[in-house]
Amino acid sequence: MAGRTPRIGIVSLGCAKALYDTERIVTHLRAEGYDFSPDYAGADLVLVNTCGFLDSARRESLDAIGEALAGNGKVIVTGCLGAEPEVIRAEHPKVLAVTGPAQYEAVIEAVHKVRPPRHDPHIDLVPPGGVRLTPRHYAYLKISEGCNNRCTFCIIPDMRGDLASRPAADVMREARALVEAGVKELLVISQDTSAYGVDLRHGASEWQGAPLRAHLTDLAGALADLGVWVRLHYVYPYPHVDQLIPLMAEGRILPYLDVPFQHASPKVLKAMRRPANQGKTLERIRAWRALCPDLVIRSTFIVGFPGETEEDFRFLLDWLEEAELDRVGCFRFEPVKGARANALEGAVPEAVKEERYSRFMEAQGRIGARRLRRFVGREIEAIVDEVGAEGIVARSKGDAPEVDGNVLLAPAAGIRPGDIVRVRVEDADAFDLHGVVAAGPAAPRRRQMPRR
């Protein structure tokens, strides 16, 4: 065992931000000569990156730790639930180490103690752009950690701290390395993407011989110059978001906004400690679409929040009809340990939560299907994710991986994953578009980027 390459098993749970953290850890370990095992039996130890946002996610994380212990016996735990080591050790006292979210150095140190690297790092062991757990043609790009908001249902600031933005030049160097490694779609993520750079007072860093502010609009423009798809996630509707829409209308970044509205009732939003002027938000959505008609808006909502009445819920449904959001996810409220919402009065019975969830999804299903039908008969661009004998699975500019729909295409010769193709849309259902390839991969439009 001492002479062979040490092998690590990886279990990554939770959101894209957690997956990004896992990729950073894996990249570091790969640079040190570690290999990775697809199963418990072949690993020297198992690393479990946990989620701790909802009780259901906490339960999934604890079960995954237990499964790894049963399958391997040597387990290191990191991630959001790692911020509560006493919870993990109470159920799984045999774990070797517990570290919190984004504690990369602590994770590496824990791995070294259990299974030291065989030799010194060699950078040629690491592919360009680092080791990623996503397909080769898309990658997540994290621009900040933590959050300054104090929503009553959320404990992310308690686990990950206040907003901590990366200098813009650091983000751009990583983005350029990813593009040079073959990535064709960058998915920008953080806890609050719109707040990027606030903690840095939007200070500038040098990029390609000129200052680049740590501000979302400046960063989006710089990313657009890389010549790949740029998709923005977790965009709170602050006023400066309006400045992003011209970039979308010009085709420089994708016409896609992931905006976590969470509710529409002013009373519920106040209890959540969220912005509550939803009438003004409707006006802004109309203005966005007037400037960029193909804009796709996705969001998430919570039903059954403490104090939510039937009147509040009907207000939400009416707001959905007016907003006509394209892609929507919905969660039934769960009391999360440590969340201030737990102390609010007016708990909603589980049966009522379930009934409202069903009504919400039924209403949004009709809205989403109506929005998708506008693409039937048109030609659009799509990025290919999978190619099989029965057909091609792709995504439009309005579809993020894992969370949105797909563009399902008839088989076509010469198409490979990562290709961006022209598609003729022939049909639409509640979630997906259906069509045929109208034209094969276009030549890349990347601009020359001087090295610095």
Residue pairs with C-beta under 8 A, 6 or more apart in sequence:
1 44
3 118
4 118
5 33
5 34
5 35
5 118
6 33
6 34
6 35
6 44
6 115
6 116
6 117
6 118
7 34
7 35
7 36
7 37
7 42
7 43
7 44
8 29
8 34
8 35
8 36
8 37
8 43
8 44
8 45
8 46
8 47
8 111
8 115
9 36
9 37
9 38
9 39
9 40
9 42
9 43
9 45
9 46
9 47
9 68
9 72
10 22
10 26
10 36
10 46
10 47
10 49
10 133
11 46
11 47
11 48
11 49
11 64
11 68
12 18
12 19
12 22
12 49
12 133
13 48
13 49
13 50
13 51
13 57
13 60
13 61
13 64
13 79
14 49
14 50
14 51
14 53
14 57
14 61
14 79
14 80
15 51
15 53
16 140
16 187
16 189
16 233
16 402
17 140
17 142
17 189
17 190
17 191
18 49
18 51
18 79
18 80
18 101
19 133
19 134
19 140
20 140
20 141
20 142
20 189
21 49
21 78
21 79
21 101
21 102
21 104
22 49
22 133
23 130
23 131
23 132
23 133
23 134
23 140
24 104
24 130
25 47
25 49
25 78
25 104
25 107
25 108
26 36
26 131
26 133
27 126
27 130
27 131
28 104
28 108
29 36
29 108
29 111
30 36
30 125
30 126
30 131
31 121
31 122
31 123
31 125
31 126
32 108
32 117
32 120
32 121
33 117
33 118
33 119
33 120
33 121
33 122
33 125
34 111
34 117
36 43
37 43
39 71
40 46
40 68
40 71
40 72
41 71
41 72
43 72
44 74
44 114
44 115
45 72
45 74
45 75
45 76
45 96
45 111
45 114
45 115
46 68
46 71
46 72
46 74
46 75
46 76
47 75
47 76
47 77
47 78
47 107
47 111
48 61
48 64
48 65
48 68
48 75
48 76
48 77
48 78
48 79
49 78
49 79
50 61
50 64
50 65
50 77
50 78
50 79
50 80
50 81
50 82
50 88
51 57
51 58
51 60
51 61
51 79
51 80
51 81
52 58
52 61
52 79
52 80
52 81
52 82
52 83
52 84
52 155
52 159
53 80
53 154
53 155
53 156
53 336
54 331
54 334
54 336
55 334
55 335
55 336
55 337
56 334
58 81
58 87
58 337
61 79
61 81
62 81
62 87
62 88
62 91
62 92
65 75
65 77
65 88
65 91
65 92
65 95
66 91
66 92
68 75
69 75
69 92
69 94
69 95
73 94
74 96
74 114
75 92
75 94
75 95
75 96
76 95
76 96
76 97
76 98
76 99
76 107
76 110
76 111
76 114
77 88
77 92
77 95
77 97
77 98
77 99
78 98
78 99
78 100
78 101
78 103
78 106
78 107
79 100
79 101
80 100
80 101
80 156
80 159
80 160
81 87
81 88
82 88
82 98
82 99
82 100
82 101
82 103
83 100
83 101
83 158
83 159
84 337
85 98
88 95
88 98
89 95
89 98
96 110
96 113
96 114
97 106
97 110
97 113
97 114
99 106
99 107
99 110
100 106
100 159
101 159
101 160
102 145
102 160
127 181
128 177
128 180
128 181
129 139
129 177
129 178
129 180
129 181
129 182
129 183
130 177
132 139
134 140
134 401
135 385
135 417
135 418
136 181
136 182
136 183
136 417
136 418
137 182
137 183
137 184
137 185
137 383
137 384
137 385
137 417
137 418
138 183
138 184
138 185
138 186
138 187
138 229
138 383
138 401
139 178
139 183
139 185
139 186
139 187
140 187
140 189
141 171
141 174
141 175
141 178
141 186
141 187
141 188
141 189
142 166
142 189
142 190
143 165
143 166
143 171
143 188
143 189
143 190
143 193
143 196
143 219
144 163
144 164
144 165
144 166
144 190
144 191
144 192
144 193
144 195
144 196
144 197
144 199
145 160
145 161
145 163
145 164
145 190
145 191
146 156
146 157
146 160
146 161
146 162
146 163
146 164
146 191
147 154
147 156
147 157
147 160
147 162
147 163
147 191
147 192
147 195
148 157
148 162
148 163
148 192
148 195
148 198
148 199
149 157
149 192
149 236
149 273
150 157
150 273
150 340
151 262
151 272
151 273
151 274
152 271
152 272
152 273
152 339
152 340
152 341
152 344
153 272
153 302
153 305
153 333
153 336
153 339
153 341
154 336
154 339
155 336
155 337
155 338
155 339
156 191
158 338
160 191
162 199
163 191
163 192
163 195
163 198
163 199
164 199
165 196
165 197
165 198
165 199
165 200
165 214
166 214
167 200
167 203
167 205
167 214
168 197
168 204
168 205
168 207
168 212
168 213
168 214
168 215
168 218
168 219
168 222
169 205
169 206
169 207
169 212
170 205
171 219
172 207
172 212
172 219
172 222
172 223
175 186
175 223
175 226
176 226
176 449
178 186
179 186
179 226
179 227
179 228
179 446
182 418
183 228
184 228
184 229
184 383
184 418
184 420
184 444
185 228
185 229
185 230
185 231
185 383
186 223
186 226
186 228
186 229
186 230
186 231
187 231
187 233
187 400
187 401
188 220
188 223
188 230
188 231
188 232
188 233
189 233
189 234
190 196
190 234
191 234
192 234
192 236
193 216
193 232
193 233
193 234
193 235
193 236
194 216
194 235
194 236
194 237
194 238
194 240
194 241
195 236
195 238
196 214
196 215
196 216
196 219
197 203
197 213
197 214
197 215
197 216
197 219
200 214
202 213
202 214
202 215
203 213
203 214
204 211
204 212
204 213
204 214
205 211
205 212
205 214
206 212
206 452
207 222
207 452
208 449
208 450
208 452
209 450
209 452
212 218
212 219
212 222
213 219
215 240
216 240
216 241
216 244
217 240
217 243
217 244
217 247
220 230
220 232
220 244
220 247
220 253
221 247
221 252
223 230
223 253
224 230
224 247
224 252
224 253
225 447
225 449
226 446
226 447
226 449
227 444
227 445
227 446
227 447
228 446
229 254
229 383
229 397
229 420
230 252
230 253
230 254
231 253
231 254
231 256
231 400
232 244
232 253
232 254
232 256
232 257
232 258
233 258
233 400
234 258
234 260
235 241
235 244
235 257
235 258
235 259
236 259
236 260
236 275
237 259
237 261
237 275
237 281
237 284
241 257
242 284
242 287
242 288
244 253
244 257
245 288
245 291
245 292
245 295
246 291
247 253
248 254
248 255
248 256
248 292
248 295
249 255
249 291
249 292
254 397
254 398
255 292
255 294
255 295
255 296
255 397
255 398
256 295
256 296
256 297
256 298
256 397
256 398
256 400
257 288
257 295
257 296
257 297
257 298
258 298
258 299
258 400
259 297
259 298
259 299
260 299
260 300
261 278
261 281
261 299
261 300
261 301
262 269
262 272
262 274
262 300
262 301
262 302
263 269
263 272
263 274
263 301
263 302
263 305
263 308
263 312
263 316
264 278
264 315
264 316
264 318
264 319
264 320
264 323
265 308
265 311
265 312
265 313
265 315
265 316
266 276
266 277
266 278
267 307
267 312
268 305
268 307
268 308
268 312
268 316
269 275
269 276
269 278
270 276
271 305
271 306
271 307
271 341
271 344
272 302
272 305
272 341
275 281
278 319
281 323
282 319
282 322
282 323
285 297
285 323
288 295
288 297
289 295
294 397
294 398
296 326
296 327
296 397
296 398
296 399
297 323
297 325
297 326
297 327
298 325
298 326
298 327
298 328
298 329
298 400
298 403
298 404
299 325
299 327
299 328
299 329
300 328
300 329
300 330
300 331
301 316
301 328
301 329
301 330
301 331
301 360
302 330
302 331
302 332
302 333
303 313
303 316
303 330
303 331
303 332
303 333
303 353
303 356
303 357
303 360
304 332
304 333
304 348
304 352
304 353
304 356
304 357
305 333
305 341
305 348
306 333
306 341
306 344
306 345
306 346
306 347
306 348
307 344
307 345
307 346
308 333
308 346
308 348
308 356
313 356
313 359
313 360
316 360
317 359
317 360
317 363
320 328
320 360
320 363
320 364
320 367
321 363
321 367
324 367
324 370
324 371
325 364
325 367
325 368
325 371
326 368
326 371
326 372
326 398
327 368
327 398
327 399
327 403
327 404
327 405
328 364
328 367
328 368
329 403
330 357
330 360
330 361
330 364
332 350
332 353
332 354
332 357
333 341
333 348
333 353
335 341
335 342
336 342
348 356
365 430
368 430
368 431
369 428
369 429
369 430
372 405
372 428
372 429
372 430
372 431
372 432
372 433
373 428
375 396
375 425
375 428
375 433
376 425
376 426
376 427
376 428
376 433
377 425
377 426
378 424
378 425
379 422
379 423
379 424
379 425
379 438
380 396
380 397
380 407
380 422
380 423
380 425
380 433
381 396
381 397
381 420
381 421
381 422
381 423
382 394
382 395
382 396
382 407
382 409
382 420
382 421
382 423
383 394
383 395
383 418
383 419
383 420
384 392
384 393
384 394
384 415
384 416
384 417
384 418
384 419
384 420
384 421
385 393
385 394
385 395
385 401
385 406
385 417
386 392
386 393
386 417
387 393
387 415
387 416
387 417
389 411
390 411
391 408
391 409
391 410
391 411
392 408
392 409
392 410
392 411
392 412
392 415
392 437
393 406
393 407
393 408
393 409
394 406
394 407
394 408
394 409
394 421
394 423
395 401
395 404
395 405
395 406
395 407
396 407
396 423
396 433
398 404
399 405
399 406
399 407
405 431
405 432
405 433
406 431
406 432
406 433
407 423
407 425
407 432
407 433
407 434
407 435
408 432
408 433
408 434
408 435
409 423
409 434
409 435
409 436
409 437
410 435
410 436
410 437
412 436
412 437
412 440
414 440
415 421
415 437
415 440
415 441
419 440
419 441
420 441
420 442
421 437
421 438
421 439
421 440
421 441
421 442
422 437
422 438
422 439
422 440
422 442
423 433
423 435
423 436
423 437
423 438
424 435
424 436
424 437
424 438
425 433
425 434
425 435
426 434
426 435
426 436
427 433
427 434
427 435
428 434
